[in-house]
Amino acid sequence: MEQLKTIGRELAMGSQGVFYQSKEFLDLVKSIGEARSKAEEDRIVLNEIETLKRRISEPDIPKRKMKEYIIRLVYVEMLGHDASFGYIHAVKMTHDDSLIVKRTGYLAVTLFLNEDHDLIILIVNTIQKDLKSDNYLVVCAALSAVCKLINEETIPAVLPQVVELLSHPKEVVRKKAIMALHRFYHKSPSSVSHLVSNFRKRLSDNDPGVMGATLCPLFDLIKNDVNSYKDLVISFVSILKQVAERRLPKAYDCHQMPAPFIQIKLLKILALLGSGDKQASENMYTVVGDLFRKYDSSSNIGNAVLYECICCVSSIYPNPKLLESAADVISRFLKSDSHNLKYMGIDALGRLIKISPEIAEQHQVAVIDCLEDPDDTLKRKTFELLYKMTKSTNVEVIVDRMIDYMISINDNHYKTEIASRCVELAEQFAPSNQWFILTMNKVFEHAGDLVNIKVAHNLMRLIAEGFGEDDETADSQLRSSAVESYLHILGEPKLPSVFLQVICWVLGEYGTAGGKFSASYITGKLCDVAEAYSNDETVKAYAVTALMKIYAFEIAAGRKVDMLPECQSLMGDLLASHSTDLQQRAYELQAVIGLDALAVESIMPSDASCEDIEVDKGLSFLNGYIQESIEKGAQPYIPESERSGMLNIGNFRNQEHHEVSSHSLRFEAYELPKPTMQSRIPSGSLATTDLIPVPDPVYPRESYQTAIPSVSSDAGSSELKLRLDGVQKKWGRPTFSPATSTSNSTSHKTVNGNTQVDGASTVNSRTRETYNSRKPQVEISPEKQRLAASLFGGSSKTEKRPAVSHKNSKASSHIVEKSHVEVASDVVQQPPDLLDLGEPTGTSTAPPSVDPFKQLEGLLDPTQVASSGASARESHDILTMYAETAAGKHHNDESDLLSGL
């Protein structure tokens, strides 16, 4: 009867949903799911935490109850609350002999703890013991915990046991052992570098699951060192062929696709091994071509395998037939109604145009449709494709489209990326400098301060250098058009700071060059800019420097300079500015205006921003001063390499060190003052005055302990001090012990008998032939035809703009490189079927402080004079200002305050 009652209770609990779970636990889960707000959920969880804290601390809790409490703690942690009070109980559960309790404990600790938690040390021994267990379920639980909890320091403790499990009779244990070693490789590659041969052996494991798990670490190893694994090409091709022929068990199929994830991983590996290697790629052509013919776009997993085939074809040595097959698949992707397939088609097309640019022309209408699609993700991917296929014939259309899209979005991150791409394409394929300047104006105006400052410098250099030829007329026209466009842009209400810097620099250099605009007009515009953007010191600095250039050019030309009232008001404000940089620029402007024409022309020559600056590294302009000083008795400088003897060098260094130390803070204790006369105080009076000679304590710099010499009781001593015995010391240097912490931080065997060839895997060719016939014919509008002609028309070969002296040649990602290096690989004997073969048998020292009682020493004898302990102090304030150069480059002012003692 008792047994029947027990079975009845278990069946009753099972009818509630889960065996061994109380109604209280089920009510908790139900209440959390029915909570209508975060506050209500937090209230339920906090009540549960209080309940668990009380119950989990009770003695002699049954295992079934403790298991439930730990699971409830997992719920608490998952909802974002702290359950650290129960971590130790989860660790204790991993030590239990019961399989269910142990697995629950391992599950909990993998969720609760991280690899650097303090409780990990309590689990390592348990993991070592469980890895040697006879129950493979216990071993699997321990291996799962190993992947999550073992860190770099504890890898050596469990590595030998994990390696031994590679030969375990259970395939699930071998698979988890491979996964654990892969995890070790991520944590510490050097710890498993000697186990590469084990991965190679597991590649021919009897179980396809173990073989599939081995592909993951091999992929990482091949990615780091391709040449060391070239001999495995034929093995990978053989495995891929067997998988495609459905020689694996049906359990590995997904939507009637044979082991698709193993195929995808194999294709990724083959893409790495065949990159730039013609001999290795030739071994892959047949199997990849078979995959193109076997699979269609009827399922998502089939599309994933086809997409990976396209990626493989774009990486290995080119083959015309495979490229044609890939183009057909891309055509099916682009014509699909699914945005996901269109996205895959655009991405795959971007990979193939690197090898064969003419493929894009076959899909120009589909690309334009994606460009006009309301799906923002698809539109961005299409812009990436256009970026890769840009050439001199279509750069204007593509850049204009990119700028229009950049204006329409609010995402600053992607707007920055679009702006940088527009700048790169304009610099590389610009048909003319005028178009380049207008395009840069649009980018600066709409992208604002998101544009890199180097782009602004490149634009200024382009305007200064012109076309890079000896055509002065064309250069002057370029600068004149830039000035006119910038004067027109200044009417905009709000302009970016970087763009305003370019405008001020151009107006200062070439605003009055052509004679079309007067100096007063340009200076008035610059003053308006400085007043409108008064909070931007950089823009004001550029504006003041531009004013100085214009006035200097007027003075050098012999014309009278009349400063406008608004300019005078601006200068008055800048002369009293808190910014030392603006002050210096204002004073320099005043000084330049007061000079004659000859001096101004030598200081600020016209159109000399691109002249090379000759740096006099020998400082020859100081030769006269040096010669005069030597004649007055100064010692000539002797280079260190020519000085005789190391002793003299040491003297120089000691003298320099002494000079530096005399003007720096001193942290050692002052010396005791020396009396100038003998003390006349009789020895008997010492008792009445209560004064005895006490030497001052010494604080050695190398130790944290205070050293106090013995007290001298000589009655005849001339140094008298206050008696300080028993008086608590309020000042001085505390003693402590610094705490230091160190933180460290293949032979084969035929087994698989389930091999079979399913004729239904091949796709009927008639299905592909009638694919396009089922699609409705859509008439293309004339506007799309014109846009397609602009984007894809002209020569299909990528053209570059001729190199000019003012352009920086950049390597673009869309340059077609069709030259492949043929790598001769060693001849490897083709192994038999891999899946059907088995295994072969400071511490720091604080500065000492000065004893304040020393200051009382001078009160004892008025004749005593303060000695070398007190030295004169003098403070020096050095204000450093760096002025703007003629090229218009701005530097922030810095003020350094140096005090010497």
C-alpha positions in Angstrom: 0.0 0.0 0.0 2.8 2.4 0.8 4.4 1.8 -2.6 1.0 2.4 -4.3 0.6 5.7 -2.3 4.1 6.8 -3.4 3.4 6.0 -7.0 0.1 7.9 -6.7 1.8 11.0 -5.3 4.4 10.9 -8.1 1.7 10.6 -10.7 -0.2 13.5 -9.2 2.9 15.6 -9.4 3.5 14.5 -12.9 0.0 15.5 -13.9 0.9 19.0 -12.9 3.5 19.2 -15.6 6.9 18.2 -14.2 7.9 15.4 -11.9 9.4 16.3 -8.5 8.4 19.9 -8.8 6.1 21.4 -6.2 2.9 23.3 -6.8 4.7 26.3 -5.2 7.3 26.3 -8.0 4.6 26.0 -10.7 2.8 28.9 -9.1 6.0 31.0 -9.2 6.5 30.3 -12.9 2.8 31.1 -13.6 2.8 34.3 -11.6 6.0 35.5 -13.4 4.4 34.8 -16.8 1.2 36.7 -15.8 3.0 39.8 -14.4 1.7 42.9 -16.2 4.6 45.2 -15.4 8.2 45.1 -14.5 7.5 46.4 -11.0 5.0 43.5 -10.3 7.6 41.0 -11.6 10.3 42.5 -9.4 8.0 42.3 -6.4 7.3 38.6 -7.1 11.1 37.8 -7.5 12.1 39.7 -4.4 9.6 37.8 -2.3 10.9 34.6 -3.8 14.5 35.6 -2.9 13.5 36.2 0.7 11.8 32.8 0.8 14.8 31.0 -0.8 17.2 32.7 1.6 15.2 31.4 4.5 14.6 27.8 3.3 18.0 27.2 1.7 19.7 27.8 5.1 17.7 25.1 6.8 19.5 22.0 7.9 19.0 18.5 6.4 17.2 19.6 3.2 16.2 16.7 1.0 18.0 16.4 -2.3 14.7 16.8 -4.2 13.9 20.0 -2.4 17.5 21.4 -2.9 17.3 20.6 -6.6 14.0 22.6 -6.8 15.5 25.5 -4.9 18.5 25.7 -7.2 16.2 25.7 -10.3 14.2 28.5 -8.7 17.5 30.4 -8.2 18.2 30.0 -11.9 14.8 31.7 -12.6 15.9 34.5 -10.2 19.2 35.0 -12.1 17.6 34.9 -15.5 15.3 37.7 -14.5 18.2 39.9 -13.6 18.4 39.6 -9.8 21.2 38.6 -7.6 21.2 35.0 -6.4 24.8 34.8 -5.2 23.7 33.5 -1.8 23.0 30.2 -3.4 26.0 29.7 -5.5 27.8 27.5 -3.0 24.9 25.2 -2.8 25.0 24.7 -6.5 28.7 23.9 -6.2 27.9 21.3 -3.5 25.4 19.7 -5.8 28.1 18.9 -8.4 29.8 16.7 -5.7 26.6 14.6 -5.3 26.6 10.9 -6.4 23.1 11.2 -7.8 23.2 11.7 -11.6 20.1 14.0 -11.7 21.4 16.1 -8.8 24.9 16.3 -10.3 23.6 17.3 -13.7 21.4 20.0 -12.1 24.4 21.3 -10.2 26.6 21.5 -13.3 23.8 23.2 -15.2 23.4 25.8 -12.4 27.1 26.5 -12.0 27.6 27.0 -15.7 24.8 29.6 -15.6 25.8 31.2 -12.3 29.6 31.4 -12.5 32.1 32.7 -14.9 35.6 31.4 -15.5 37.2 33.9 -13.2 34.9 33.3 -10.2 36.4 32.5 -6.8 34.3 29.3 -6.5 35.8 27.7 -9.7 38.7 26.3 -7.6 36.1 24.1 -5.7 34.8 22.5 -9.0 38.1 21.6 -10.7 38.7 18.5 -8.6 35.1 17.4 -9.1 35.5 17.8 -12.9 38.7 15.8 -12.9 37.0 13.0 -11.0 33.9 13.0 -13.2 35.9 13.0 -16.4 37.1 9.6 -15.3 33.7 8.3 -14.5 32.3 5.0 -16.0 29.0 6.7 -16.7 29.2 8.5 -19.9 26.4 10.9 -18.9 28.5 12.1 -16.0 31.4 12.6 -18.4 29.2 14.6 -20.8 28.0 16.8 -17.9 31.6 17.4 -16.9 32.7 18.2 -20.4 29.9 20.7 -20.8 31.1 22.4 -17.6 34.7 22.4 -18.9 33.7 24.4 -22.0 32.2 27.1 -19.8 34.2 27.3 -16.6 37.8 26.3 -17.3 40.1 29.3 -17.8 43.6 29.6 -19.1 45.2 28.8 -15.7 43.2 25.7 -15.1 43.5 24.2 -18.6 46.6 22.1 -17.7 44.7 20.5 -14.9 42.0 18.9 -17.1 43.8 18.7 -20.5 45.2 15.1 -20.1 41.8 13.7 -19.2 40.1 15.5 -22.1 42.7 14.2 -24.6 42.1 10.6 -23.3 38.4 11.0 -24.0 39.1 11.4 -27.7 39.2 7.6 -27.9 36.1 7.0 -25.7 33.8 4.3 -27.1 30.8 6.7 -27.0 30.6 9.1 -29.9 28.9 11.8 -27.9 31.8 11.9 -25.5 34.3 12.1 -28.4 32.3 15.0 -29.9 32.2 16.9 -26.6 35.9 16.3 -26.1 36.6 17.9 -29.5 34.4 20.8 -28.5 36.3 21.2 -25.2 39.7 21.2 -27.0 38.3 23.8 -29.5 37.4 25.9 -26.5 40.9 25.5 -25.1 42.3 26.7 -28.4 40.2 29.9 -28.1 41.4 30.5 -24.6 45.1 29.5 -25.0 46.2 28.4 -28.5 49.6 27.4 -27.2 48.1 24.9 -24.8 46.7 22.7 -27.6 49.3 23.4 -30.3 50.7 19.9 -29.9 47.3 18.3 -30.5 46.8 19.2 -34.2 47.4 15.6 -35.2 44.5 14.5 -33.0 42.2 16.8 -34.9 43.4 15.3 -38.2 42.7 11.8 -36.9 39.2 12.7 -35.7 38.5 13.9 -39.3 38.2 10.2 -40.2 36.1 9.3 -37.2 33.4 6.6 -37.7 30.7 8.9 -36.5 29.7 11.9 -38.8 28.9 14.0 -35.7 32.5 13.7 -34.4 33.8 14.5 -37.9 31.5 17.5 -38.2 32.7 18.8 -34.8 36.3 18.4 -35.9 35.7 20.8 -38.8 35.3 23.8 -36.5 38.8 23.7 -34.9 40.3 22.8 -38.2 38.7 25.8 -39.8 40.3 28.1 -37.2 43.7 26.4 -37.6 43.5 26.7 -41.4 42.5 30.3 -41.2 45.7 31.1 -39.2 48.0 28.9 -41.4 46.7 27.8 -44.8 49.9 26.3 -46.2 50.2 23.7 -43.4 46.9 22.1 -44.4 47.2 22.0 -48.2 47.5 18.2 -48.0 44.0 17.9 -46.6 42.3 19.3 -49.7 41.6 15.9 -51.2 40.2 14.6 -47.9 37.8 17.6 -47.5 36.7 17.2 -51.2 36.1 13.5 -50.6 34.0 14.2 -47.5 31.9 16.8 -49.3 31.3 14.5 -52.2 30.0 11.7 -49.9 27.8 14.1 -48.0 26.3 15.4 -51.2 25.7 11.9 -52.4 23.6 11.3 -49.2 25.9 8.6 -47.8 25.3 9.9 -44.3 22.4 8.7 -42.1 19.0 10.4 -42.6 19.3 11.8 -39.1 21.7 14.5 -40.4 19.2 15.7 -43.1 17.5 19.1 -42.7 14.5 19.8 -44.9 15.6 17.0 -47.2 19.1 18.5 -47.5 21.9 16.1 -46.6 23.9 17.5 -43.6 23.8 21.2 -44.8 25.8 22.6 -42.0 28.6 20.2 -42.6 28.5 21.2 -46.3 28.7 24.9 -45.4 31.7 24.4 -43.1 33.5 22.3 -45.7 32.9 25.0 -48.4 34.3 27.6 -46.1 37.4 25.5 -45.6 37.8 24.8 -49.3 37.5 28.5 -50.0 40.5 29.2 -47.7 42.6 26.4 -49.1 41.9 27.2 -52.8 42.5 30.9 -52.6 45.2 31.8 -55.1 46.2 28.1 -55.6 45.3 26.7 -59.0 46.3 23.1 -58.3 44.2 22.9 -55.1 41.3 24.7 -56.8 41.2 22.2 -59.7 40.4 19.4 -57.2 37.3 21.3 -56.1 35.8 22.2 -59.4 33.9 19.0 -59.9 32.3 18.7 -56.5 31.3 22.4 -56.4 29.8 22.1 -59.8 27.7 19.1 -58.7 26.4 21.1 -55.8 25.2 23.9 -58.2 23.4 21.2 -60.3 21.8 19.3 -57.4 20.3 22.0 -55.3 17.6 24.6 -56.1 16.1 27.6 -54.3 13.1 25.8 -53.0 14.2 25.9 -49.3 16.1 28.4 -47.2 18.7 25.8 -46.2 19.3 25.0 -49.9 19.7 28.7 -50.6 22.3 28.9 -47.8 24.3 26.1 -49.3 24.1 27.7 -52.8 25.2 31.1 -51.3 28.2 29.4 -49.7 29.1 27.8 -53.1 29.1 31.3 -54.6 31.4 32.5 -51.9 33.7 29.5 -52.5 33.8 30.1 -56.3 34.7 33.8 -55.7 37.6 32.8 -53.4 39.3 29.9 -55.3 41.1 30.2 -58.7 38.5 31.3 -61.3 36.7 28.8 -63.4 34.4 30.0 -66.3 31.8 27.3 -65.9 31.6 27.8 -62.2 31.3 31.5 -62.6 28.4 31.0 -65.1 26.6 28.7 -62.6 27.1 31.2 -59.9 25.7 34.0 -62.1 22.6 31.8 -62.7 22.0 31.3 -59.0 22.4 35.1 -58.4 19.8 35.8 -61.1 17.3 33.6 -59.3 18.1 35.3 -56.0 17.6 38.8 -57.5 14.3 37.9 -59.2 12.9 36.5 -56.0 10.1 38.3 -54.1 11.9 37.7 -50.8 14.0 40.6 -49.6 16.3 38.1 -47.9 17.1 36.4 -51.2 17.6 39.8 -52.9 20.0 40.7 -50.1 22.0 37.5 -50.6 22.0 38.1 -54.4 23.4 41.6 -54.0 26.0 40.4 -51.6 27.0 37.5 -53.9 27.1 39.8 -56.9 29.5 42.1 -55.0 31.8 39.1 -54.5 31.8 38.1 -58.2 32.4 41.5 -59.8 35.9 41.4 -58.3 36.6 38.6 -60.7 34.3 39.3 -63.6 33.0 42.9 -63.6 30.7 42.2 -66.7 28.4 40.0 -64.6 26.9 43.2 -63.0 25.8 44.4 -66.4 23.6 41.3 -66.8 21.6 42.3 -63.7 21.5 46.1 -64.0 17.7 46.4 -63.9 17.5 44.2 -60.8 20.2 46.3 -59.1 18.2 49.5 -59.8 15.1 47.9 -58.4 17.0 47.1 -55.2 18.3 50.6 -55.1 14.8 52.0 -55.1 13.4 49.4 -52.7 11.9 50.8 -49.5 13.8 48.2 -47.5 16.6 50.3 -46.0 18.9 47.3 -45.3 18.6 46.1 -48.9 19.3 49.7 -50.1 22.4 49.9 -48.1 23.7 46.6 -49.4 23.0 47.9 -53.0 25.1 51.0 -52.3 28.0 48.7 -51.2 27.7 47.0 -54.5 27.7 50.3 -56.4 30.7 51.3 -54.5 32.6 48.2 -55.6 31.6 48.7 -59.3 32.4 52.4 -59.6 34.5 53.6 -62.5 35.2 56.9 -64.2 32.2 56.6 -66.5 29.6 56.2 -63.8 31.2 57.9 -60.8 29.0 61.0 -61.1 25.7 59.1 -61.0 26.8 56.8 -58.1 28.2 59.6 -55.9 25.1 61.8 -56.5 22.9 58.9 -55.5 25.0 58.3 -52.4 24.8 61.9 -51.4 21.0 62.0 -51.8 20.7 58.9 -49.6 23.1 60.4 -47.0 20.8 63.5 -46.8 17.7 61.4 -46.2 19.0 59.3 -43.3 19.6 60.3 -39.6 22.0 57.5 -38.6 25.2 59.3 -37.9 27.3 56.2 -38.0 26.1 55.1 -41.5 26.1 58.8 -42.6 29.8 58.9 -41.7 30.5 55.7 -43.7 28.6 57.0 -46.8 30.5 60.4 -46.6 33.9 58.6 -46.5 32.9 56.5 -49.5 31.8 59.5 -51.5 35.1 61.2 -50.7 37.1 58.2 -51.7 35.3 57.7 -55.0 35.5 61.4 -55.8 39.2 61.5 -55.1 39.9 58.5 -57.2 37.6 58.8 -60.2 36.7 62.5 -60.3 36.3 63.6 -64.0 37.3 67.2 -63.2 38.6 69.2 -60.3 35.5 71.5 -60.5 33.2 68.5 -60.0 35.4 67.3 -57.2 35.1 70.7 -55.4 31.4 70.8 -55.8 31.0 67.3 -54.6 33.1 68.0 -51.6 31.0 71.1 -50.8 27.9 68.9 -50.8 29.5 66.3 -48.5 30.8 68.9 -46.1 27.5 70.8 -46.1 25.3 67.7 -45.3 27.7 65.4 -43.4 29.0 68.2 -41.3 31.6 67.5 -38.7 31.2 63.7 -39.4 33.8 64.2 -42.2 37.4 63.4 -41.3 39.6 66.5 -40.9 42.1 65.0 -43.4 39.5 65.4 -46.1 39.4 69.1 -45.5 43.2 69.3 -45.7 43.2 67.4 -48.9 40.6 69.8 -50.4 42.7 72.8 -49.4 45.8 71.2 -50.9 43.9 70.5 -54.1 42.7 74.1 -54.4 46.3 75.4 -53.7 48.1 73.1 -56.1 45.5 73.2 -58.9 45.6 70.7 -61.7 49.2 69.9 -61.1 50.2 71.2 -64.5 51.7 74.4 -65.8 48.4 75.8 -66.8 48.1 78.9 -64.6 44.8 80.0 -66.2 43.1 76.7 -65.4 44.4 76.9 -61.8 43.2 80.5 -61.4 39.7 79.6 -62.8 39.6 76.7 -60.3 40.3 79.0 -57.3 38.0 81.7 -58.6 35.1 79.2 -58.9 35.9 77.9 -55.4 35.8 81.4 -53.9 32.5 82.2 -55.7 30.9 79.0 -54.5 32.1 79.5 -50.9 30.8 83.1 -50.8 27.4 81.8 -52.0 27.4 79.0 -49.4 28.1 81.5 -46.6 24.5 82.6 -46.9 23.4 79.3 -45.4 22.1 79.6 -41.8 24.2 76.8 -40.2 27.4 75.3 -41.6 29.7 72.7 -40.1 32.9 73.8 -38.3 35.2 71.8 -40.6 33.6 73.3 -43.7 33.9 76.8 -42.3 37.6 76.2 -41.7 38.0 75.4 -45.4 36.0 78.4 -46.4 38.0 80.8 -44.3 41.3 79.4 -45.5 40.3 79.6 -49.2 38.9 83.2 -48.8 42.1 84.3 -47.0 44.4 82.8 -49.7 42.5 83.6 -52.9 39.6 85.9 -52.0 41.1 88.9 -53.7 43.4 87.1 -56.1 41.4 87.6 -59.2 40.4 91.2 -58.5 36.7 90.3 -58.8 36.1 90.9 -55.1 37.5 93.7 -53.0 39.4 93.3 -49.8 36.7 95.1 -47.8 34.0 92.8 -49.1 36.0 89.6 -48.2 37.0 91.0 -44.8 33.4 91.9 -44.0 32.3 88.3 -44.8 35.1 86.9 -42.6 34.0 89.2 -39.7 30.5 88.0 -40.2 31.6 84.4 -39.9 33.6 85.1 -36.7 30.7 86.8 -35.1 28.1 84.3 -36.2 30.2 81.4 -34.8 31.6 83.2 -31.8 31.5 80.0 -29.6 33.8 78.1 -32.0 37.3 79.2 -31.3 38.8 77.2 -34.2 36.6 79.0 -36.7 37.4 82.3 -35.2 41.1 81.5 -35.4 40.9 80.6 -39.1 38.9 83.8 -39.7 41.5 86.0 -38.0 44.3 84.4 -39.9 42.4 84.9 -43.1 42.0 88.6 -42.3 45.7 88.9 -41.6 46.5 87.3 -45.0 44.2 89.7 -46.9 45.6 92.8 -45.2 49.1 91.6 -45.7 48.5 91.1 -49.5 47.0 94.6 -49.7 49.9 96.1 -47.9 52.4 94.2 -50.1 50.5 95.5 -53.2 51.0 99.1 -52.0 47.3 99.7 -51.4 46.0 101.5 -48.3 44.4 99.3 -45.7 41.2 100.6 -44.1 39.9 98.3 -41.4 36.1 98.1 -41.3 34.4 99.0 -38.0 33.2 95.5 -37.5 36.7 94.2 -37.9 38.0 96.8 -35.4 35.3 95.7 -32.9 36.3 92.0 -33.5 40.0 92.8 -32.9 39.2 94.6 -29.7 37.3 91.6 -28.4 40.0 89.2 -29.4 42.7 91.3 -27.7 40.9 90.8 -24.4 40.0 87.2 -25.1 40.5 84.4 -22.6 42.0 82.3 -25.4 45.7 82.9 -25.6 45.7 81.6 -29.2 43.1 84.1 -30.3 45.0 86.9 -28.4 48.2 86.0 -30.2 46.6 86.0 -33.6 45.0 89.4 -32.9 48.4 90.9 -31.7 50.1 89.5 -34.8 47.4 91.1 -37.0 48.1 94.5 -35.4 51.8 94.0 -35.9 51.5 93.1 -39.5 49.3 96.1 -40.3 52.0 98.4 -38.9 54.8 97.0 -41.1 55.9 98.3 -44.5 55.3 96.6 -47.8 58.8 95.0 -48.1 58.6 93.4 -44.6 55.1 92.2 -45.1 55.9 90.6 -48.4 58.8 88.7 -46.9 56.7 87.5 -43.9 53.6 86.5 -45.8 54.3 86.0 -49.5 51.3 85.6 -51.8 50.2 82.1 -52.9 53.0 80.4 -51.0 51.0 77.9 -49.0 52.4 75.0 -51.0 56.0 76.1 -50.9 58.3 73.6 -49.2 59.6 74.6 -45.8 63.3 74.2 -45.4 64.1 73.0 -41.9 67.6 74.1 -40.6 68.4 71.2 -38.4 71.9 72.6 -37.7 70.4 75.9 -36.4 72.9 77.9 -38.4 71.1 81.2 -37.6 72.5 80.9 -34.1 76.2 80.9 -35.3 76.6 84.7 -34.8 75.3 84.5 -31.3 77.5 81.5 -30.4 80.6 83.2 -31.8 79.9 86.3 -29.8 79.4 84.3 -26.6 82.7 82.4 -27.1 84.5 85.7 -27.5 83.1 86.8 -24.2 84.6 83.7 -22.5 81.9 81.0 -22.8 82.9 77.4 -23.2 82.3 75.8 -26.6 79.9 72.9 -26.8 81.6 69.5 -27.0 79.5 66.7 -28.4 79.1 63.7 -26.1 80.7 61.4 -28.7 83.9 63.6 -28.7 84.3 64.0 -24.9 87.3 62.2 -23.5 86.8 59.6 -20.8 83.6 58.5 -19.1 84.6 60.5 -16.0 84.1 63.8 -17.8 80.7 62.6 -19.1 79.7 61.7 -15.6 80.7 65.1 -14.4 78.5 66.7 -17.0 75.6 64.6 -16.1 76.1 65.1 -12.3 76.3 68.8 -12.8 73.1 68.8 -14.9 71.4 66.6 -12.3 72.5 69.0 -9.5 71.2 72.0 -11.4 67.8 70.3 -12.0 67.5 69.1 -8.4 68.3 72.6 -7.0 65.1 73.9 -8.8 62.8 71.0 -7.9 61.0 69.7 -4.9 63.1 68.1 -2.2 61.7 65.3 -0.2 64.5 64.5 2.2 64.6 65.8 5.8 66.3 69.1 6.4 69.7 69.1 8.0 70.1 70.1 11.7 71.1 73.8 12.1 74.7 74.3 13.3 75.1 76.7 16.2 77.3 79.7 15.8 78.4 79.8 19.5 78.7 77.5 22.5 75.7 77.1 24.7 76.0 79.0 28.0 73.2 77.1 29.7 74.5 75.3 32.8 74.0 71.6 33.1 72.0 72.0 36.2 69.4 74.1 34.6 68.3 71.2 32.3 66.2 69.8 35.1 64.3 73.0 35.6 63.8 73.9 32.0 62.8 70.3 31.3 64.8 70.4 28.1 67.1 67.7 26.9 68.9 67.3 23.7 66.8 65.0 21.4 68.1 64.3 17.9 65.6 64.5 15.1 64.2 61.2 13.7 65.4 60.2 10.3 63.2 58.8 7.6 65.1 56.7 5.2 63.7 56.8 1.6 64.2 53.1 1.0 62.2 51.8 3.9 58.7 52.1 5.3 59.9 51.9 8.8 60.9 55.0 10.8 64.4 54.9 12.2 64.8 56.9 15.5 68.4 57.2 16.8 69.1 56.8 20.5 68.6 59.8 22.7 71.8 61.4 23.9 71.9 62.5 27.5 75.1 64.4 27.4 74.8 67.5 29.6 77.4 69.3 27.7 75.5 69.1 24.4 75.0 72.4 22.7 71.7 71.4 20.9 68.7 71.7 23.1 65.2 70.6 22.2 61.8 70.2 23.8 61.2 67.0 25.7 58.7 65.1 23.6 58.7 61.8 25.4 55.1 60.5 25.8 53.7 63.1 23.5 51.6 61.7 20.7 53.0 62.5 17.3 50.4 64.2 15.1 52.6 64.7 12.1 55.1 62.7 10.3 55.1 59.7 8.1 52.9 56.7 8.9 54.2 53.2 8.6 52.5 50.6 6.5 53.3 47.3 4.8 52.6 47.4 1.1 50.4 44.6 -0.1 51.4 43.1 -3.4 49.1 40.9 -5.4 50.0 38.8 -8.3 47.3 37.8 -10.8 47.9 35.2 -13.4 45.6 35.6 -14.8 44.9 9.1 -40.7 44.3 5.3 -41.5 40.7 4.5 -42.3 38.0 1.8 -41.6 34.8 1.1 -43.4 31.8 1.2 -41.0 29.0 3.3 -42.4 26.6 0.9 -44.0 23.8 3.3 -44.4 25.2 4.8 -47.5 22.6 5.3 -50.2 22.1 7.4 -53.3 18.8 9.1 -53.6 17.9 9.8 -57.2 15.4 12.5 -56.0 18.2 14.8 -55.0 18.9 15.8 -58.5 16.9 18.8 -59.7 15.0 18.4 -62.9 16.5 20.7 -65.6 13.1 21.4 -66.9 12.2 23.1 -63.6 15.0 25.6 -64.1 14.1 26.1 -67.8 10.5 26.9 -67.0 11.4 29.1 -64.0 11.6 32.4 -65.9 8.5 31.5 -68.0 6.4 31.4 -64.9 7.4 34.9 -63.9 5.2 37.7 -65.2 6.9 39.9 -67.7 7.3 43.5 -66.3 7.8 46.4 -68.7 10.9 48.5 -67.7 10.2 52.2 -67.5 12.4 54.6 -69.7 13.7 56.3 -66.5 15.1 53.0 -65.2 16.6 52.3 -68.6 18.4 55.7 -68.6 19.7 55.1 -65.0 20.9 51.6 -66.0 22.8 53.1 -68.9 24.4 55.7 -66.6 25.5 53.0 -64.1 26.4 50.1 -66.3 27.1 51.8 -69.6 30.4 52.4 -71.2 33.4 50.1 -71.0 33.2 47.3 -68.6 36.8 47.6 -67.6 37.6 49.6 -64.5 39.2 52.9 -65.4 41.2 55.1 -63.1 41.8 58.8 -63.3 45.3 59.7 -64.3 47.5 60.3 -61.3 48.0 64.0 -60.4 50.5 65.5 -58.0 47.9 66.7 -55.6 46.1 63.3 -55.3 47.1 60.5 -52.9 47.0 57.2 -54.7 44.7 54.8 -52.8 44.1 51.2 -53.4 40.4 50.7 -53.8 38.5 47.6 -53.0 37.0 47.3 -56.5 40.2 47.1 -58.5 40.0 43.8 -60.4 43.0 41.6 -59.9 42.9 38.7 -62.2 46.4 37.5 -61.6 46.6 34.5 -59.4 49.8 32.9 -58.1 50.0 29.3 -59.0 51.2 27.4 -55.9 52.7 23.9 -56.5 51.5 21.7 -53.8 52.9 18.3 -52.9 51.3 15.3 -54.5 49.1 13.6 -51.9 47.8 10.1 -52.3 44.0 10.2 -52.4 42.7 8.5 -49.3 39.8 6.2 -49.4 36.3 7.2 -48.2 36.9 9.1 -44.9 33.5 8.5 -43.5 33.8 4.8 -44.1 37.2 4.4 -42.5 38.1 3.9 -38.8 40.9 4.7 -36.5 44.3 3.1 -36.3 45.0 1.2 -33.1 56.0 47.6 -6.8 56.0 48.8 -4.4 56.3 52.6 -4.0 57.8 54.9 -1.3 55.9 57.9 0.0 57.9 61.1 0.4 59.0 61.7 4.0 57.4 64.7 5.8 59.2 67.3 7.9 58.8 67.2 11.6 57.0 70.4 12.6 58.8 70.5 16.0 61.9 71.5 14.2 60.4 74.9 13.7 60.7 75.5 17.4 64.5 75.1 17.4 65.1 78.7 16.5 63.1 79.9 19.5 65.7 78.5 21.9 68.5 80.7 20.8 67.9 83.9 19.0 71.4 84.0 17.7 70.9 80.8 15.7 70.5 81.4 12.1 68.4 79.2 9.8 70.7 76.9 7.8 70.5 75.2 4.5 67.2 73.5 5.4 65.2 76.6 4.3 66.0 77.8 0.9 64.6 80.7 -1.1 61.7 79.8 -3.3 60.9 81.4 -6.5 58.0 80.6 -8.8 58.1 81.0 -12.5 55.1 81.2 -14.7 55.7 80.3 -18.3 52.8 80.9 -20.7 53.2 79.0 -24.0 51.4 80.2 -27.0 51.6 78.7 -30.4 50.4 80.8 -33.3 48.7 79.8 -36.5 51.0 79.3 -39.5 50.4 80.8 -42.9 49.0 77.5 -44.2 46.0 78.0 -41.9 46.7 75.1 -39.5 45.3 75.5 -36.0 46.9 74.4 -32.8 45.3 74.5 -29.4 47.0 76.8 -26.8 48.6 75.2 -23.8 49.7 76.8 -20.6 52.3 75.0 -18.4 52.9 76.2 -14.9 56.3 75.2 -13.5 57.2 75.9 -9.9 60.8 75.3 -8.6 61.8 75.1 -5.0 
